[in-house]
Amino acid sequence: MIMKISNVTVKGQITIPKEIRDILGIHPGDRVYFESSKDGIIIKKAYNKKISDILLSAKPFNNDVNEAIKNIRDEWH
């Protein structure tokens, strides 16, 4: 596990340390999301594709809509 410290600016901004950006595959222009947990905050790389791109690249599925939704959610995460 890598632990780094970053300062918060007066605007509430932080810099994500390079080592962490490399691990998460974060590049300029990428989006991240913050998720609170009982132990603190989790930072993850946000999925940057548009829904239309996802649907165009989705694998064919049978007529079960619930299964199709589950498959799309599984691919999203």
N, C-alpha and C positions, 0 to 999 in steps of 0.2 A: 504494500500500500504506500502511495506517495502522498505526503502531506505538504502543502505549501500555504503561505500566508500572503494575502493581498490587501492593500489599503482601500478604503472606500473614499471616493472624492466627495466634495461638497454637493455635487449633483447626484450622489448615490450610485455612482458608477464604480465598477471594479475591473481590474485586468485579470483575465484567467491566465495563470502561469503557463509558459510554453509546454512544460512537461505534461500538464493536464490537457492542454489543447491537443497535443500529439496523441495521447492515449484515447481521447474521445473522437479524434479525427475532425476537429473543429478548425475551419479555415475562415479567412475574412469573408464577411457576407452571410455566413451561416447563422442560424438561429439556435438559441438554447432555451430550455425551459427549466423552471425552478419548481421543485416539489417539496412541500414541507413533510417532515416525518417526526416521529416522537424523539428521534436522536438529533435532529437538525434539519438541514436543507440538502436536498439532492439536486445536482445539476446534471442535466442530460442534453445531448445534442438533439435538437428538434428535427423532425422529418421535414425536409424542404420541398418535396415534390408536391405538385398540384394534384388534386383528386382526379382530374381528367387524365393526367399522365399515368396515375396508378391504375385507373380503370382500363386504359388502353393497353397496358402491359400485363394486366391480370390474366391468370391462367383460366381456361374455360372451367365452368363448374356445372353441376347437374341442376335440376330444377328446385332443389331445396334452398330457399332463400336464407334460412337461418344458418345453414352450413356455409353458404357463400359469404355471408356477413362475418362469420367466425374466421374464415380463411383470409379475408381482407384484413381483419383486425390483427390476425397472427402475423401477416406479412408487414403490417405497419410498424409493429414493435419489433 
